[in-house]
Amino acid sequence: MDVNGTPAAGVTQGATDPATRGAAHRSPFLWGVGTSAHQVEGGNDRNDWWDWEQRPGAIHGGDRSGAACRHYERYAEDLDLVRGLALNAYRFSVEWSRLEPEPGRYDDAALAHYRAVAEACRARGIAPMVTLHHFTIPRWFAAKGGWERRENLPHFIRFVRWVGAGLGDRVDHWITVNEPEVLGFYGYASGIWPPGVSDRSRALVVIANLLEAHALASHALRETDRVDADGDGRATIIGAAKHWVHLDPRRAWHPLDWLAASVQHRVFNVAVARALAGGPIELSIPGARTVRRRVDALAGSSDFLGVNFYTRWMVSLFGKDPRSARRGAPVNDLGWEIQPEGLGRALEACRAFELPMIVTESGIADAADRWRPDFIRRSLEAIDRARADGADVRGYYHWSLLDNFEWADGYQGRFGLYAVDFEDPMLPRRARPSAGVYAAEVARRR
């Protein structure tokens, strides 16, 4: 394969094969939880986010990821928590900067660690889902221009091939990239994430490059991971995680609010999901250079669409904040509207892309656990209704197993089913009541 997206001869394009889809459909529904490396592991000091955290004012309250949850050391204990909830799936990410600390120098000990995590999952009856890129990049990759430079994509693909070969006999489910639209707009338009750029044209280029990276990574995985780890007839089940957020007009009667909501929905939601489903990359917003790109490797690259859902935003062209929670609506600890039934609306919208769906993230920042139990019940009821209406939903991963470092919000947002003492993250995790609610709701559906 080359960087222009031409797959190598003989690459299987599983998402286009009805027989292959049927094999995946016979697999058990995935009931899981998720984490990401930088948010929980601790000590990831060779990536762009670690450097960003050192900037005064970059993170809420001056927080730094630091030791985080010490999950790198405590993964076995944490997986016991997953088993204790009787879940059958765990989504985690591998930290690129640990695995390739310098360009072309791969760390076999770090790979052995992630292999041990995958094996610990299997030993507990838990299917691992591995995310290859969850926002962070090695410091050396950032120095080369990161995702903004299309010529950097081969570095990521070589990394993917190495991980695929090293973990493939233990892992079948893969996420190539997490929320390319979020990284593009937060890092390159609003500038609140690294590298801190405020240029929407550059944001669109980054999103396009991440979509192309997904396509190329998918084909690389199909070449290097040829072992069916769980015996369902498929060695690789590959997708990308798409953050689907409802963008509604703040004033239903105002045509400019409708226009703003429509434009943002078209690029943030529809254009990204359409590309992941094999369509062209077409990214366009007012005041930015349009990006149009045909990537042949996108065809058949996705076996499923990962749907991350949290909230909706009311959109306006006017006022100090162009996006806000609906006035009077209940909000979580980060000020996001609490709208679990919106997950059903998201799944219905995503059916248009004709891919099986896995809810790869859904959760709520709620330190007091006031809202989370009902949020879980209503979210799962929304999935029940969507499936009854014919939506091909194959899994649900609650975000998150643990409280974690929540990017620019630092430790303000507590998403965990289990609370973590960040003063001493080696203390026992504390189960919130919602952990038992989730376990009971899953048990009721089996």
C-alpha positions as CSV (number, residue, x, y, z in Angstrom):
1,M,0.0,0.0,0.0
2,D,1.1,3.6,-0.5
3,V,0.3,6.9,1.2
4,N,-2.1,7.7,-1.5
5,G,-4.4,5.0,-0.2
6,T,-3.9,2.2,-2.7
7,P,-4.4,-1.1,-0.8
8,A,-1.9,-4.0,-1.4
9,A,-3.1,-6.8,-3.6
10,G,-5.1,-9.4,-1.7
11,V,-6.3,-7.2,1.1
12,T,-9.6,-8.3,2.4
13,Q,-12.3,-5.6,2.6
14,G,-14.4,-7.2,5.2
15,A,-17.0,-4.4,5.5
16,T,-18.3,-5.0,2.0
17,D,-18.7,-8.8,2.4
18,P,-22.2,-9.8,3.6
19,A,-21.0,-13.2,4.7
20,T,-18.3,-11.6,6.8
21,R,-20.8,-9.2,8.3
22,G,-23.0,-12.2,9.2
23,A,-20.1,-13.8,11.1
24,A,-19.7,-10.7,13.2
25,H,-23.4,-10.6,13.9
26,R,-23.3,-14.0,15.4
27,S,-20.8,-12.8,18.0
28,P,-22.1,-12.0,21.5
29,F,-23.2,-8.4,22.1
30,L,-20.2,-6.5,23.6
31,W,-20.9,-5.1,27.0
32,G,-17.9,-3.1,28.1
33,V,-16.1,-0.1,29.5
34,G,-13.4,2.0,28.1
35,T,-10.2,3.9,29.0
36,S,-7.4,5.6,27.1
37,A,-3.7,5.3,27.8
38,H,-2.7,8.9,28.6
39,Q,-5.8,9.4,30.7
40,V,-5.2,6.5,33.1
41,E,-1.7,5.0,32.8
42,G,0.5,7.8,34.3
43,G,4.0,8.7,33.3
44,N,3.4,9.2,29.6
45,D,6.1,11.9,29.5
46,R,7.2,11.6,25.8
47,N,4.1,12.8,24.0
48,D,2.7,16.2,23.0
49,W,0.1,16.2,25.7
50,W,2.7,15.9,28.5
51,D,4.4,19.0,27.0
52,W,1.1,20.8,26.6
53,E,0.3,20.3,30.3
54,Q,3.4,22.1,31.4
55,R,2.0,25.4,29.9
56,P,0.5,27.7,32.5
57,G,-3.2,27.9,32.0
58,A,-3.4,25.1,29.5
59,I,-5.3,22.7,31.8
60,H,-8.1,23.5,34.2
61,G,-6.8,24.2,37.7
62,G,-3.2,23.7,36.6
63,D,-3.7,20.0,36.6
64,R,-1.2,17.6,35.0
65,S,-1.7,14.0,34.1
66,G,1.3,13.0,36.2
67,A,0.7,9.5,37.7
68,A,-3.0,9.6,36.6
69,C,-4.6,6.3,37.8
70,R,-1.4,4.2,37.8
71,H,-3.3,1.9,35.5
72,Y,0.0,0.9,33.7
73,E,0.9,-0.9,36.9
74,R,-2.6,-1.8,38.2
75,Y,-4.2,-3.0,35.0
76,A,-4.7,-6.5,36.4
77,E,-6.6,-5.2,39.4
78,D,-8.6,-2.9,37.2
79,L,-9.5,-5.8,34.9
80,D,-10.7,-7.7,37.9
81,L,-13.2,-4.8,38.4
82,V,-14.4,-5.3,34.8
83,R,-14.8,-9.0,35.4
84,G,-16.6,-8.3,38.7
85,L,-19.3,-6.4,36.7
86,A,-19.7,-9.5,34.5
87,L,-18.8,-7.5,31.4
88,N,-17.3,-9.2,28.4
89,A,-15.4,-6.4,26.7
90,Y,-12.7,-3.7,27.5
91,R,-11.6,-0.9,25.3
92,F,-8.1,0.5,25.9
93,S,-5.5,2.3,23.9
94,V,-1.8,1.8,23.4
95,E,0.5,4.7,23.9
96,W,2.5,5.4,20.7
97,S,5.2,7.4,22.5
98,R,5.9,4.4,24.8
99,L,6.0,1.9,21.9
100,E,8.1,4.1,19.5
101,P,10.0,6.7,21.6
102,E,12.1,7.7,18.7
103,P,11.4,7.4,15.0
104,G,12.0,3.8,13.9
105,R,13.0,2.6,17.4
106,Y,10.4,0.2,18.7
107,D,10.3,-0.8,22.4
108,D,9.7,-4.5,22.7
109,A,9.2,-4.2,26.5
110,A,6.4,-1.7,26.0
111,L,4.8,-4.0,23.4
112,A,5.1,-6.9,25.9
113,H,3.2,-4.8,28.4
114,Y,0.3,-4.3,26.1
115,R,0.3,-7.9,25.1
116,A,0.1,-8.8,28.8
117,V,-3.0,-6.5,29.1
118,A,-4.6,-8.2,26.2
119,E,-3.8,-11.7,27.6
120,A,-5.1,-10.6,31.0
121,C,-8.4,-9.7,29.3
122,R,-8.6,-13.0,27.6
123,A,-7.9,-14.9,30.8
124,R,-10.9,-13.1,32.4
125,G,-13.3,-13.8,29.5
126,I,-13.0,-10.2,28.4
127,A,-12.6,-9.3,24.7
128,P,-10.0,-6.6,24.3
129,M,-10.7,-3.7,21.9
130,V,-7.4,-1.8,21.1
131,T,-7.4,1.9,20.1
132,L,-4.2,2.7,18.1
133,H,-4.5,6.5,18.4
134,H,-6.4,8.2,21.2
135,F,-5.3,11.9,20.8
136,T,-1.7,11.7,21.9
137,I,1.3,11.6,19.6
138,P,5.1,11.1,20.3
139,R,7.1,14.2,20.8
140,W,9.2,13.4,17.7
141,F,6.0,13.0,15.5
142,A,4.7,16.4,16.7
143,A,8.1,18.0,15.8
144,K,7.6,16.7,12.2
145,G,4.3,18.5,12.0
146,G,2.1,15.7,13.3
147,W,-1.2,15.1,11.6
148,E,-1.1,18.3,9.7
149,R,1.4,16.9,7.2
150,R,0.1,14.1,4.9
151,E,3.7,12.9,4.3
152,N,3.8,11.9,8.0
153,L,1.2,9.2,7.6
154,P,3.7,6.4,6.7
155,H,5.2,6.8,10.3
156,F,1.8,5.9,11.7
157,I,1.2,3.0,9.3
158,R,4.6,1.4,10.1
159,F,3.7,1.7,13.8
160,V,0.2,0.1,13.2
161,R,1.8,-2.8,11.3
162,W,4.2,-3.5,14.2
163,V,1.4,-3.4,16.8
164,G,-0.9,-5.5,14.6
165,A,1.8,-8.2,14.2
166,G,2.6,-8.1,17.9
167,L,-0.9,-8.2,19.4
168,G,-3.0,-9.7,16.6
169,D,-3.2,-13.2,18.0
170,R,-4.8,-11.7,21.2
171,V,-6.9,-8.9,19.6
172,D,-9.6,-9.0,17.0
173,H,-11.4,-5.7,17.6
174,W,-9.5,-2.5,16.7
175,I,-10.1,1.2,16.7
176,T,-7.7,3.0,14.4
177,V,-8.3,6.6,15.4
178,N,-10.5,8.2,18.0
179,E,-12.6,11.2,17.2
180,P,-10.6,12.8,14.3
181,E,-13.1,15.7,14.2
182,V,-12.6,16.5,17.9
183,L,-8.8,16.5,17.6
184,G,-8.9,18.6,14.4
185,F,-11.2,21.3,15.8
186,Y,-9.9,21.4,19.4
187,G,-6.2,21.4,18.4
188,Y,-6.3,23.4,15.2
189,A,-9.5,25.6,15.3
190,S,-10.2,26.6,18.9
191,G,-6.6,26.0,20.0
192,I,-7.5,24.6,23.4
193,W,-5.6,21.3,22.7
194,P,-2.1,20.9,21.4
195,P,-0.6,22.3,19.2
196,G,-2.8,25.3,20.1
197,V,-3.5,26.5,16.5
198,S,-6.5,28.7,15.6
199,D,-6.9,28.1,11.9
200,R,-10.0,26.3,10.6
201,S,-8.4,25.5,7.3
202,R,-5.6,23.7,9.0
203,A,-8.2,21.9,11.2
204,L,-9.9,20.5,8.1
205,V,-6.5,19.2,6.7
206,V,-5.9,17.4,10.0
207,I,-9.3,15.7,10.0
208,A,-8.7,14.6,6.4
209,N,-5.3,13.2,7.2
210,L,-6.7,11.3,10.2
211,L,-9.5,9.8,8.0
212,E,-6.9,8.7,5.5
213,A,-4.8,7.3,8.3
214,H,-7.8,5.2,9.4
215,A,-8.1,3.8,5.9
216,L,-4.4,2.9,5.5
217,A,-4.2,1.6,9.1
218,S,-7.2,-0.7,8.4
219,H,-5.5,-2.3,5.5
220,A,-2.2,-2.6,7.4
221,L,-4.0,-4.4,10.2
222,R,-5.7,-6.8,7.8
223,E,-2.2,-7.7,6.4
224,T,-0.5,-8.1,9.8
225,D,-3.2,-9.5,12.1
226,R,-4.3,-12.8,10.5
227,V,-5.1,-14.7,13.7
228,D,-8.7,-15.1,14.8
229,A,-8.3,-14.7,18.6
230,D,-11.8,-15.6,19.7
231,G,-12.9,-18.2,17.1
232,D,-15.7,-16.2,15.5
233,G,-14.2,-16.6,12.0
234,R,-12.7,-13.1,11.7
235,A,-9.2,-12.0,12.6
236,T,-9.9,-8.3,12.4
237,I,-13.0,-6.2,13.1
238,I,-12.0,-2.7,12.5
239,G,-13.6,0.7,13.0
240,A,-12.9,4.3,14.0
241,A,-14.6,6.1,16.9
242,K,-16.7,9.0,15.7
243,H,-17.9,11.6,18.2
244,W,-21.6,12.2,17.3
245,V,-23.0,15.3,18.9
246,H,-26.4,16.8,18.3
247,L,-26.2,20.3,17.0
248,D,-29.5,22.0,17.2
249,P,-30.5,25.7,16.7
250,R,-30.6,27.7,19.9
251,R,-33.6,29.6,18.6
252,A,-35.9,27.3,16.6
253,W,-37.5,30.3,14.9
254,H,-34.2,32.0,13.7
255,P,-33.0,31.0,10.2
256,L,-29.3,32.0,11.0
257,D,-29.3,29.7,14.0
258,W,-30.7,26.9,11.8
259,L,-28.0,27.6,9.2
260,A,-25.2,27.6,11.8
261,A,-26.4,24.3,13.2
262,S,-26.8,22.7,9.8
263,V,-23.3,23.7,8.6
264,Q,-21.6,22.4,11.8
265,H,-23.6,19.2,11.7
266,R,-22.7,18.6,8.1
267,V,-18.9,18.8,8.6
268,F,-18.5,17.6,12.2
269,N,-20.9,14.6,12.0
270,V,-22.0,13.7,8.5
271,A,-18.8,14.3,6.4
272,V,-16.6,12.4,8.8
273,A,-19.0,9.4,9.2
274,R,-19.6,9.3,5.4
275,A,-15.8,9.1,4.8
276,L,-15.5,6.3,7.4
277,A,-18.2,4.4,5.5
278,G,-16.2,4.5,2.3
279,G,-17.2,7.8,0.8
280,P,-15.0,10.7,-0.4
281,I,-13.5,13.1,2.1
282,E,-15.4,16.4,1.6
283,L,-14.8,19.0,4.4
284,S,-16.2,22.5,4.0
285,I,-17.0,25.3,6.4
286,P,-17.4,29.0,5.8
287,G,-14.1,30.9,6.0
288,A,-11.9,27.9,5.5
289,R,-10.3,26.2,2.5
290,T,-12.4,23.2,1.5
291,V,-10.7,19.8,1.5
292,R,-11.8,17.3,-1.1
293,R,-9.9,14.0,-1.4
294,R,-10.7,10.7,-2.8
295,V,-9.0,7.9,-0.9
296,D,-9.5,4.5,-2.5
297,A,-8.4,2.7,0.7
298,L,-11.5,4.1,2.6
299,A,-13.6,1.6,0.6
300,G,-14.1,-1.4,2.9
301,S,-11.9,0.1,5.6
302,S,-14.6,0.0,8.3
303,D,-16.3,-3.1,9.6
304,F,-18.3,-1.0,12.0
305,L,-18.8,2.7,12.9
306,G,-17.8,3.5,16.5
307,V,-20.3,5.9,17.9
308,N,-19.2,8.1,20.8
309,F,-22.2,10.0,22.3
310,Y,-22.4,12.4,25.3
311,T,-24.6,15.4,24.7
312,R,-26.1,18.0,22.4
313,W,-25.3,21.6,21.9
314,M,-27.6,24.5,21.1
315,V,-26.0,26.5,18.3
316,S,-26.2,30.2,17.4
317,L,-24.3,32.7,15.3
318,F,-24.8,35.3,18.1
319,G,-23.8,35.6,21.7
320,K,-20.6,35.1,23.6
321,D,-20.7,31.3,23.3
322,P,-21.7,29.8,19.9
323,R,-22.6,26.5,21.5
324,S,-24.3,26.0,24.9
325,A,-26.4,23.6,26.8
326,R,-30.2,24.1,26.4
327,R,-31.5,26.7,28.8
328,G,-32.9,25.1,31.9
329,A,-31.7,21.6,31.0
330,P,-29.9,19.5,33.7
331,V,-26.2,19.5,33.1
332,N,-23.2,17.4,34.2
333,D,-20.2,18.5,36.1
334,L,-18.7,20.0,32.9
335,G,-21.8,21.9,32.0
336,W,-22.9,19.5,29.2
337,E,-26.6,18.8,28.8
338,I,-27.7,15.5,30.2
339,Q,-29.6,13.8,27.4
340,P,-29.2,10.0,27.4
341,E,-32.2,9.5,25.1
342,G,-30.1,11.4,22.5
343,L,-28.1,8.2,22.0
344,G,-31.1,6.7,20.2
345,R,-31.3,9.7,18.0
346,A,-27.6,9.4,17.2
347,L,-27.9,5.7,16.3
348,E,-30.9,6.4,14.1
349,A,-28.9,9.0,12.2
350,C,-25.9,6.8,11.9
351,R,-27.9,4.0,10.3
352,A,-27.8,6.1,7.1
353,F,-24.1,5.1,6.7
354,E,-25.0,1.4,6.4
355,L,-22.4,0.0,8.8
356,P,-22.9,-2.0,11.9
357,M,-22.5,0.2,15.0
358,I,-20.8,-0.1,18.3
359,V,-21.3,2.5,21.0
360,T,-17.6,2.9,21.8
361,E,-18.1,5.7,24.4
362,S,-21.1,7.0,26.4
363,G,-20.9,8.5,29.8
364,I,-21.3,11.4,32.1
365,A,-19.1,13.6,34.3
366,D,-20.8,13.2,37.7
367,A,-18.6,13.0,40.8
368,A,-21.5,12.6,43.2
369,D,-23.1,9.8,41.1
370,R,-26.4,11.8,41.2
371,W,-27.3,11.4,37.6
372,R,-25.2,8.4,36.3
373,P,-27.5,5.6,37.4
374,D,-30.5,7.0,35.5
375,F,-28.2,8.0,32.6
376,I,-27.1,4.4,32.2
377,R,-30.7,3.0,32.4
378,R,-32.0,5.5,29.8
379,S,-29.0,5.0,27.5
380,L,-29.5,1.3,27.4
381,E,-33.2,1.7,26.9
382,A,-32.4,3.9,23.9
383,I,-30.2,1.1,22.5
384,D,-33.0,-1.4,23.1
385,R,-35.4,0.8,21.1
386,A,-32.9,1.3,18.3
387,R,-32.3,-2.4,18.0
388,A,-36.0,-3.2,18.1
389,D,-36.4,-0.7,15.2
390,G,-33.7,-2.6,13.2
391,A,-30.5,-0.7,14.0
392,D,-27.5,-3.0,13.8
393,V,-25.9,-2.2,17.1
394,R,-23.4,-4.7,18.3
395,G,-21.9,-3.3,21.5
396,Y,-21.9,-0.7,24.2
397,Y,-18.9,0.6,26.1
398,H,-19.5,2.8,29.1
399,W,-17.1,5.7,29.5
400,S,-15.3,5.3,31.8
401,L,-14.2,2.4,34.0
402,L,-12.2,4.9,36.1
403,D,-12.1,8.6,36.9
404,N,-9.3,9.9,34.7
405,F,-7.4,12.9,33.4
406,E,-10.0,14.6,31.2
407,W,-7.7,16.5,28.8
408,A,-8.1,20.3,29.1
409,D,-10.6,19.8,31.9
410,G,-7.9,18.1,34.0
411,Y,-9.4,16.2,36.9
412,Q,-12.5,18.2,37.1
413,G,-14.7,15.7,35.1
414,R,-15.2,12.5,37.0
415,F,-16.6,9.9,34.5
416,G,-15.7,6.7,36.3
417,L,-17.9,3.9,37.5
418,Y,-15.0,3.7,40.0
419,A,-13.7,6.7,41.8
420,V,-9.9,7.2,42.0
421,D,-8.0,9.1,44.7
422,F,-5.6,11.2,42.7
423,E,-3.7,12.2,45.8
424,D,-2.7,8.6,46.0
425,P,-3.8,6.6,43.0
426,M,-2.5,3.4,44.6
427,L,-5.3,3.4,47.0
428,P,-8.2,1.0,46.3
429,R,-10.7,2.1,43.7
430,R,-14.1,3.0,45.1
431,A,-17.2,1.6,43.3
432,R,-19.9,4.1,42.8
433,P,-23.5,2.9,43.0
434,S,-23.8,3.3,39.2
435,A,-21.3,0.4,38.8
436,G,-23.8,-1.9,40.3
437,V,-26.6,-0.4,38.2
438,Y,-24.6,-1.0,35.0
439,A,-23.9,-4.6,36.0
440,A,-27.6,-5.2,36.8
441,E,-28.8,-3.7,33.6
442,V,-26.4,-5.8,31.5
443,A,-27.4,-9.0,33.4
444,R,-31.0,-8.3,32.7
445,R,-30.4,-8.1,29.0
446,R,-28.5,-11.4,28.7
